[in-house]
Amino acid sequence: MQIRVTLVSPGPIPSSLVSLVPSGETTRSEEPFGTRISVLTSHDDPALLRDALRAVAGPVAVGVVAGPLATTPARLLMMDVDSTLTTTEAVDLLAAHAGVGERVAEITERAMRGELDFEASLRERVATLRGLPTSVFDEVGPAMTLSPGARELIAAARAAGARVGVTSGGFTQLVGPLADGLGLDFFNANELETERLDGADRLTGRVIGTVVDRDQKARDLLRFADAEGVDPALTVAVGDGANDLSMFAAAGLSIAYRAKPVTSAAADVAVGFPRLDAVAAFAGFRAP
């Protein structure tokens, strides 16, 4: 079947790795994120080829793309926010302002050990923020630092005519302004409940509405694609954690960005170096 093999690295790409790719129509370019080599070729077992290349690729990110994305640029890009679109974790920033950073870190560690699922850990962490004035969003918002190459990736997607959105386990009060500022087409995140207390609007320590967990992220991608009239086979999902795995399964192509090992192993592509715009190479985008 027809496939596109794409190799991306912030440094040189070894010829020994390139030689393992079946011969075909080859393009090579130097991009802001590094060297990019793409080969349009064919292979009977793309998954087998991908695994073989990734086993010896070292820091080089490898994509073996089959289906319509082999020859057609993605029409929709969906990203996680915390530690993907941004380098920060919103709940940690809020917890630092509330003076409960260590407590939140303990809850996060319990979740990572499997003692709490995402929703339970989210609700427990949010409970520690009770009483925090909503003015904290004005301080925390600017501290949400974009990942290197984030703006470039969005611009490349725009130039290709693709829609761009985010789905986040973070909070609408922070993700909404971020999405608006970047001109994104879609966003979803958790809503923090507020109340008027002692003359100020404060957090109640509760989340209202549907929690954006693993399954909701997949639903977000599919409803975003449906609203835009995009075939899910032409979608790309990008994330870093286990909470992104269902979204990965729903997308035409999944890309783990500086991710946990279990997430990298499950993704079609794993980008381990800090340039989010490397995603553009696998999505079939060109720099604008």
Contacts in CASP RR format, 6 or more apart in sequence:
PFRMAT RR
TARGET T0000
AUTHOR 0000-0000-0000
METHOD contacts of the structure
MODEL  1
MQIRVTLVSPGPIPSSLVSLVPSGETTRSEEPFGTRISVLTSHDDPALLR
DALRAVAGPVAVGVVAGPLATTPARLLMMDVDSTLTTTEAVDLLAAHAGV
GERVAEITERAMRGELDFEASLRERVATLRGLPTSVFDEVGPAMTLSPGA
RELIAAARAAGARVGVTSGGFTQLVGPLADGLGLDFFNANELETERLDGA
DRLTGRVIGTVVDRDQKARDLLRFADAEGVDPALTVAVGDGANDLSMFAA
AGLSIAYRAKPVTSAAADVAVGFPRLDAVAAFAGFRAP
1 42 0 8 1.000
1 43 0 8 1.000
1 44 0 8 1.000
1 46 0 8 1.000
1 66 0 8 1.000
1 67 0 8 1.000
2 40 0 8 1.000
2 41 0 8 1.000
2 42 0 8 1.000
2 66 0 8 1.000
2 67 0 8 1.000
2 70 0 8 1.000
2 71 0 8 1.000
3 40 0 8 1.000
3 41 0 8 1.000
3 42 0 8 1.000
3 43 0 8 1.000
3 46 0 8 1.000
3 49 0 8 1.000
3 64 0 8 1.000
3 65 0 8 1.000
3 66 0 8 1.000
3 67 0 8 1.000
3 70 0 8 1.000
4 38 0 8 1.000
4 39 0 8 1.000
4 40 0 8 1.000
4 41 0 8 1.000
4 63 0 8 1.000
4 64 0 8 1.000
4 65 0 8 1.000
4 69 0 8 1.000
4 70 0 8 1.000
4 71 0 8 1.000
5 21 0 8 1.000
5 22 0 8 1.000
5 38 0 8 1.000
5 39 0 8 1.000
5 41 0 8 1.000
5 49 0 8 1.000
5 53 0 8 1.000
5 62 0 8 1.000
5 63 0 8 1.000
5 64 0 8 1.000
5 65 0 8 1.000
6 36 0 8 1.000
6 37 0 8 1.000
6 38 0 8 1.000
6 39 0 8 1.000
6 62 0 8 1.000
6 63 0 8 1.000
6 65 0 8 1.000
6 281 0 8 1.000
6 282 0 8 1.000
6 284 0 8 1.000
7 13 0 8 1.000
7 17 0 8 1.000
7 18 0 8 1.000
7 21 0 8 1.000
7 35 0 8 1.000
7 36 0 8 1.000
7 37 0 8 1.000
7 38 0 8 1.000
7 53 0 8 1.000
7 57 0 8 1.000
7 60 0 8 1.000
7 61 0 8 1.000
7 62 0 8 1.000
7 63 0 8 1.000
8 33 0 8 1.000
8 34 0 8 1.000
8 35 0 8 1.000
8 36 0 8 1.000
8 37 0 8 1.000
8 60 0 8 1.000
8 61 0 8 1.000
8 271 0 8 1.000
8 278 0 8 1.000
8 281 0 8 1.000
8 282 0 8 1.000
9 34 0 8 1.000
9 35 0 8 1.000
9 59 0 8 1.000
9 60 0 8 1.000
9 61 0 8 1.000
9 273 0 8 1.000
10 33 0 8 1.000
10 34 0 8 1.000
10 35 0 8 1.000
10 59 0 8 1.000
10 273 0 8 1.000
10 275 0 8 1.000
11 34 0 8 1.000
11 35 0 8 1.000
11 59 0 8 1.000
12 35 0 8 1.000
13 35 0 8 1.000
13 37 0 8 1.000
13 60 0 8 1.000
14 60 0 8 1.000
16 56 0 8 1.000
17 53 0 8 1.000
17 56 0 8 1.000
17 57 0 8 1.000
17 60 0 8 1.000
18 37 0 8 1.000
20 52 0 8 1.000
20 53 0 8 1.000
20 56 0 8 1.000
21 39 0 8 1.000
21 41 0 8 1.000
21 53 0 8 1.000
22 39 0 8 1.000
22 41 0 8 1.000
22 42 0 8 1.000
22 43 0 8 1.000
22 49 0 8 1.000
23 39 0 8 1.000
23 41 0 8 1.000
24 39 0 8 1.000
24 40 0 8 1.000
24 41 0 8 1.000
25 39 0 8 1.000
25 40 0 8 1.000
25 41 0 8 1.000
26 37 0 8 1.000
26 38 0 8 1.000
26 39 0 8 1.000
26 40 0 8 1.000
27 37 0 8 1.000
27 38 0 8 1.000
28 35 0 8 1.000
28 36 0 8 1.000
28 37 0 8 1.000
28 38 0 8 1.000
29 35 0 8 1.000
29 36 0 8 1.000
30 36 0 8 1.000
31 277 0 8 1.000
31 280 0 8 1.000
31 281 0 8 1.000
31 287 0 8 1.000
32 149 0 8 1.000
32 152 0 8 1.000
32 275 0 8 1.000
32 277 0 8 1.000
32 287 0 8 1.000
33 149 0 8 1.000
33 152 0 8 1.000
33 275 0 8 1.000
33 277 0 8 1.000
33 278 0 8 1.000
33 280 0 8 1.000
33 281 0 8 1.000
34 275 0 8 1.000
34 278 0 8 1.000
36 281 0 8 1.000
38 281 0 8 1.000
40 70 0 8 1.000
40 71 0 8 1.000
43 49 0 8 1.000
43 64 0 8 1.000
46 64 0 8 1.000
46 65 0 8 1.000
46 66 0 8 1.000
47 64 0 8 1.000
49 64 0 8 1.000
50 62 0 8 1.000
50 63 0 8 1.000
50 64 0 8 1.000
50 268 0 8 1.000
53 62 0 8 1.000
53 63 0 8 1.000
53 64 0 8 1.000
54 62 0 8 1.000
54 270 0 8 1.000
59 272 0 8 1.000
59 273 0 8 1.000
61 269 0 8 1.000
61 270 0 8 1.000
61 271 0 8 1.000
61 272 0 8 1.000
61 273 0 8 1.000
61 278 0 8 1.000
61 282 0 8 1.000
62 269 0 8 1.000
62 270 0 8 1.000
63 268 0 8 1.000
63 269 0 8 1.000
63 282 0 8 1.000
64 268 0 8 1.000
65 253 0 8 1.000
65 268 0 8 1.000
65 282 0 8 1.000
67 233 0 8 1.000
68 231 0 8 1.000
68 233 0 8 1.000
68 234 0 8 1.000
69 233 0 8 1.000
69 234 0 8 1.000
69 236 0 8 1.000
69 252 0 8 1.000
69 253 0 8 1.000
69 283 0 8 1.000
69 284 0 8 1.000
72 234 0 8 1.000
73 160 0 8 1.000
73 161 0 8 1.000
73 162 0 8 1.000
73 283 0 8 1.000
73 284 0 8 1.000
73 285 0 8 1.000
74 157 0 8 1.000
74 160 0 8 1.000
74 162 0 8 1.000
74 234 0 8 1.000
74 235 0 8 1.000
74 236 0 8 1.000
74 253 0 8 1.000
74 283 0 8 1.000
74 284 0 8 1.000
74 285 0 8 1.000
75 161 0 8 1.000
75 162 0 8 1.000
75 163 0 8 1.000
75 228 0 8 1.000
75 230 0 8 1.000
75 231 0 8 1.000
75 234 0 8 1.000
75 235 0 8 1.000
76 162 0 8 1.000
76 163 0 8 1.000
76 164 0 8 1.000
76 165 0 8 1.000
76 221 0 8 1.000
76 224 0 8 1.000
76 225 0 8 1.000
76 228 0 8 1.000
76 230 0 8 1.000
76 234 0 8 1.000
76 235 0 8 1.000
76 236 0 8 1.000
77 153 0 8 1.000
77 157 0 8 1.000
77 162 0 8 1.000
77 163 0 8 1.000
77 164 0 8 1.000
77 165 0 8 1.000
77 235 0 8 1.000
77 236 0 8 1.000
77 238 0 8 1.000
77 279 0 8 1.000
77 283 0 8 1.000
78 164 0 8 1.000
78 165 0 8 1.000
78 166 0 8 1.000
78 167 0 8 1.000
78 186 0 8 1.000
78 220 0 8 1.000
78 221 0 8 1.000
78 224 0 8 1.000
78 235 0 8 1.000
78 236 0 8 1.000
78 237 0 8 1.000
78 238 0 8 1.000
78 247 0 8 1.000
78 251 0 8 1.000
79 85 0 8 1.000
79 164 0 8 1.000
79 165 0 8 1.000
79 166 0 8 1.000
79 167 0 8 1.000
79 237 0 8 1.000
79 238 0 8 1.000
79 239 0 8 1.000
80 166 0 8 1.000
80 167 0 8 1.000
80 168 0 8 1.000
80 169 0 8 1.000
80 217 0 8 1.000
80 238 0 8 1.000
80 239 0 8 1.000
80 240 0 8 1.000
80 241 0 8 1.000
80 243 0 8 1.000
80 244 0 8 1.000
80 247 0 8 1.000
81 90 0 8 1.000
81 166 0 8 1.000
81 168 0 8 1.000
81 169 0 8 1.000
81 170 0 8 1.000
81 175 0 8 1.000
81 178 0 8 1.000
81 189 0 8 1.000
82 88 0 8 1.000
82 89 0 8 1.000
82 90 0 8 1.000
82 91 0 8 1.000
82 168 0 8 1.000
82 169 0 8 1.000
82 170 0 8 1.000
83 89 0 8 1.000
83 240 0 8 1.000
83 241 0 8 1.000
83 258 0 8 1.000
84 147 0 8 1.000
84 238 0 8 1.000
84 239 0 8 1.000
84 240 0 8 1.000
84 257 0 8 1.000
84 258 0 8 1.000
84 276 0 8 1.000
85 146 0 8 1.000
85 147 0 8 1.000
85 150 0 8 1.000
85 166 0 8 1.000
85 178 0 8 1.000
85 276 0 8 1.000
86 144 0 8 1.000
86 145 0 8 1.000
86 146 0 8 1.000
86 147 0 8 1.000
86 150 0 8 1.000
86 178 0 8 1.000
87 145 0 8 1.000
87 146 0 8 1.000
87 147 0 8 1.000
88 143 0 8 1.000
88 144 0 8 1.000
88 145 0 8 1.000
90 140 0 8 1.000
90 144 0 8 1.000
90 168 0 8 1.000
90 170 0 8 1.000
90 171 0 8 1.000
90 174 0 8 1.000
90 175 0 8 1.000
91 104 0 8 1.000
91 122 0 8 1.000
91 125 0 8 1.000
91 126 0 8 1.000
91 170 0 8 1.000
91 171 0 8 1.000
92 101 0 8 1.000
92 104 0 8 1.000
92 105 0 8 1.000
93 140 0 8 1.000
93 141 0 8 1.000
93 143 0 8 1.000
93 144 0 8 1.000
94 129 0 8 1.000
94 132 0 8 1.000
94 136 0 8 1.000
94 140 0 8 1.000
94 171 0 8 1.000
95 101 0 8 1.000
95 103 0 8 1.000
95 104 0 8 1.000
95 105 0 8 1.000
95 125 0 8 1.000
95 128 0 8 1.000
95 129 0 8 1.000
97 132 0 8 1.000
97 136 0 8 1.000
97 139 0 8 1.000
97 140 0 8 1.000
98 128 0 8 1.000
98 129 0 8 1.000
98 131 0 8 1.000
98 132 0 8 1.000
98 136 0 8 1.000
100 128 0 8 1.000
100 129 0 8 1.000
103 128 0 8 1.000
104 125 0 8 1.000
104 128 0 8 1.000
107 116 0 8 1.000
107 121 0 8 1.000
107 124 0 8 1.000
107 125 0 8 1.000
107 128 0 8 1.000
108 121 0 8 1.000
108 125 0 8 1.000
110 116 0 8 1.000
110 121 0 8 1.000
111 117 0 8 1.000
111 118 0 8 1.000
111 120 0 8 1.000
111 121 0 8 1.000
116 124 0 8 1.000
117 213 0 8 1.000
118 169 0 8 1.000
118 211 0 8 1.000
118 213 0 8 1.000
118 214 0 8 1.000
118 243 0 8 1.000
119 211 0 8 1.000
119 213 0 8 1.000
122 169 0 8 1.000
122 190 0 8 1.000
122 207 0 8 1.000
122 211 0 8 1.000
122 213 0 8 1.000
123 206 0 8 1.000
123 207 0 8 1.000
123 211 0 8 1.000
126 190 0 8 1.000
126 192 0 8 1.000
126 203 0 8 1.000
126 205 0 8 1.000
126 206 0 8 1.000
126 207 0 8 1.000
127 205 0 8 1.000
127 206 0 8 1.000
128 205 0 8 1.000
129 192 0 8 1.000
129 203 0 8 1.000
129 205 0 8 1.000
130 202 0 8 1.000
130 203 0 8 1.000
130 204 0 8 1.000
130 205 0 8 1.000
131 197 0 8 1.000
131 202 0 8 1.000
131 203 0 8 1.000
131 204 0 8 1.000
131 205 0 8 1.000
132 202 0 8 1.000
132 203 0 8 1.000
133 200 0 8 1.000
133 201 0 8 1.000
133 202 0 8 1.000
133 203 0 8 1.000
134 173 0 8 1.000
134 194 0 8 1.000
134 200 0 8 1.000
134 201 0 8 1.000
134 202 0 8 1.000
134 203 0 8 1.000
135 200 0 8 1.000
135 201 0 8 1.000
137 173 0 8 1.000
137 174 0 8 1.000
140 174 0 8 1.000
141 174 0 8 1.000
141 177 0 8 1.000
141 178 0 8 1.000
144 174 0 8 1.000
144 178 0 8 1.000
147 257 0 8 1.000
147 274 0 8 1.000
147 276 0 8 1.000
148 274 0 8 1.000
148 275 0 8 1.000
148 276 0 8 1.000
148 277 0 8 1.000
149 275 0 8 1.000
149 276 0 8 1.000
149 277 0 8 1.000
150 182 0 8 1.000
150 276 0 8 1.000
150 277 0 8 1.000
151 182 0 8 1.000
152 276 0 8 1.000
152 277 0 8 1.000
152 280 0 8 1.000
152 287 0 8 1.000
153 276 0 8 1.000
153 277 0 8 1.000
153 279 0 8 1.000
153 280 0 8 1.000
153 285 0 8 1.000
154 164 0 8 1.000
154 182 0 8 1.000
154 183 0 8 1.000
154 184 0 8 1.000
155 287 0 8 1.000
155 288 0 8 1.000
156 277 0 8 1.000
156 280 0 8 1.000
156 285 0 8 1.000
156 286 0 8 1.000
156 287 0 8 1.000
156 288 0 8 1.000
157 163 0 8 1.000
157 164 0 8 1.000
157 280 0 8 1.000
157 283 0 8 1.000
157 285 0 8 1.000
158 164 0 8 1.000
158 288 0 8 1.000
159 285 0 8 1.000
159 286 0 8 1.000
159 287 0 8 1.000
159 288 0 8 1.000
160 283 0 8 1.000
160 284 0 8 1.000
160 285 0 8 1.000
160 286 0 8 1.000
162 283 0 8 1.000
162 285 0 8 1.000
163 185 0 8 1.000
163 186 0 8 1.000
163 224 0 8 1.000
163 228 0 8 1.000
163 230 0 8 1.000
164 184 0 8 1.000
164 185 0 8 1.000
164 186 0 8 1.000
165 179 0 8 1.000
165 184 0 8 1.000
165 185 0 8 1.000
165 186 0 8 1.000
165 187 0 8 1.000
165 224 0 8 1.000
166 175 0 8 1.000
166 178 0 8 1.000
166 179 0 8 1.000
166 184 0 8 1.000
166 186 0 8 1.000
166 187 0 8 1.000
166 188 0 8 1.000
166 189 0 8 1.000
167 186 0 8 1.000
167 187 0 8 1.000
167 188 0 8 1.000
167 189 0 8 1.000
167 212 0 8 1.000
167 216 0 8 1.000
167 217 0 8 1.000
167 220 0 8 1.000
167 221 0 8 1.000
167 247 0 8 1.000
168 175 0 8 1.000
168 187 0 8 1.000
168 188 0 8 1.000
168 189 0 8 1.000
168 190 0 8 1.000
168 212 0 8 1.000
169 189 0 8 1.000
169 190 0 8 1.000
169 211 0 8 1.000
169 212 0 8 1.000
169 213 0 8 1.000
169 243 0 8 1.000
170 189 0 8 1.000
170 190 0 8 1.000
170 212 0 8 1.000
171 189 0 8 1.000
171 190 0 8 1.000
171 191 0 8 1.000
171 192 0 8 1.000
172 187 0 8 1.000
172 188 0 8 1.000
172 189 0 8 1.000
172 190 0 8 1.000
172 191 0 8 1.000
172 192 0 8 1.000
173 191 0 8 1.000
173 192 0 8 1.000
174 189 0 8 1.000
175 187 0 8 1.000
175 189 0 8 1.000
176 187 0 8 1.000
176 189 0 8 1.000
178 187 0 8 1.000
179 186 0 8 1.000
179 187 0 8 1.000
185 224 0 8 1.000
185 228 0 8 1.000
186 220 0 8 1.000
186 224 0 8 1.000
186 227 0 8 1.000
188 212 0 8 1.000
188 216 0 8 1.000
188 220 0 8 1.000
189 212 0 8 1.000
190 207 0 8 1.000
190 211 0 8 1.000
190 212 0 8 1.000
191 207 0 8 1.000
191 208 0 8 1.000
191 209 0 8 1.000
192 203 0 8 1.000
192 204 0 8 1.000
192 205 0 8 1.000
192 206 0 8 1.000
192 207 0 8 1.000
192 208 0 8 1.000
193 203 0 8 1.000
193 204 0 8 1.000
193 205 0 8 1.000
193 206 0 8 1.000
193 207 0 8 1.000
193 208 0 8 1.000
194 201 0 8 1.000
194 202 0 8 1.000
194 203 0 8 1.000
194 204 0 8 1.000
195 201 0 8 1.000
195 202 0 8 1.000
195 204 0 8 1.000
196 202 0 8 1.000
210 216 0 8 1.000
212 220 0 8 1.000
213 243 0 8 1.000
214 242 0 8 1.000
214 243 0 8 1.000
214 244 0 8 1.000
214 245 0 8 1.000
214 246 0 8 1.000
214 247 0 8 1.000
215 246 0 8 1.000
217 243 0 8 1.000
217 244 0 8 1.000
217 246 0 8 1.000
217 247 0 8 1.000
218 246 0 8 1.000
218 247 0 8 1.000
218 249 0 8 1.000
218 250 0 8 1.000
220 247 0 8 1.000
221 232 0 8 1.000
221 235 0 8 1.000
221 237 0 8 1.000
221 247 0 8 1.000
221 250 0 8 1.000
221 251 0 8 1.000
222 232 0 8 1.000
222 250 0 8 1.000
225 231 0 8 1.000
225 232 0 8 1.000
225 235 0 8 1.000
232 250 0 8 1.000
232 251 0 8 1.000
232 252 0 8 1.000
233 252 0 8 1.000
234 252 0 8 1.000
235 250 0 8 1.000
235 251 0 8 1.000
235 252 0 8 1.000
235 253 0 8 1.000
236 251 0 8 1.000
236 252 0 8 1.000
236 253 0 8 1.000
236 254 0 8 1.000
236 255 0 8 1.000
236 279 0 8 1.000
236 282 0 8 1.000
236 283 0 8 1.000
237 244 0 8 1.000
237 247 0 8 1.000
237 248 0 8 1.000
237 250 0 8 1.000
237 251 0 8 1.000
237 252 0 8 1.000
237 253 0 8 1.000
237 254 0 8 1.000
237 255 0 8 1.000
238 254 0 8 1.000
238 255 0 8 1.000
238 256 0 8 1.000
238 257 0 8 1.000
238 276 0 8 1.000
238 279 0 8 1.000
239 247 0 8 1.000
239 248 0 8 1.000
239 255 0 8 1.000
239 256 0 8 1.000
239 257 0 8 1.000
239 259 0 8 1.000
239 263 0 8 1.000
240 256 0 8 1.000
240 257 0 8 1.000
240 258 0 8 1.000
240 259 0 8 1.000
240 260 0 8 1.000
240 263 0 8 1.000
241 256 0 8 1.000
241 259 0 8 1.000
241 260 0 8 1.000
241 262 0 8 1.000
241 263 0 8 1.000
242 260 0 8 1.000
242 262 0 8 1.000
242 263 0 8 1.000
244 256 0 8 1.000
244 263 0 8 1.000
245 263 0 8 1.000
245 266 0 8 1.000
247 254 0 8 1.000
248 254 0 8 1.000
248 256 0 8 1.000
248 263 0 8 1.000
248 266 0 8 1.000
248 267 0 8 1.000
248 268 0 8 1.000
253 268 0 8 1.000
253 269 0 8 1.000
253 282 0 8 1.000
253 283 0 8 1.000
254 266 0 8 1.000
254 267 0 8 1.000
254 268 0 8 1.000
254 269 0 8 1.000
255 267 0 8 1.000
255 268 0 8 1.000
255 269 0 8 1.000
255 270 0 8 1.000
255 271 0 8 1.000
255 279 0 8 1.000
255 282 0 8 1.000
255 283 0 8 1.000
256 263 0 8 1.000
256 264 0 8 1.000
256 266 0 8 1.000
256 267 0 8 1.000
256 269 0 8 1.000
256 270 0 8 1.000
256 271 0 8 1.000
257 271 0 8 1.000
257 272 0 8 1.000
257 276 0 8 1.000
257 279 0 8 1.000
258 271 0 8 1.000
258 272 0 8 1.000
258 273 0 8 1.000
258 274 0 8 1.000
259 267 0 8 1.000
259 270 0 8 1.000
259 272 0 8 1.000
264 270 0 8 1.000
264 272 0 8 1.000
269 282 0 8 1.000
271 278 0 8 1.000
271 279 0 8 1.000
280 286 0 8 1.000
280 287 0 8 1.000
END
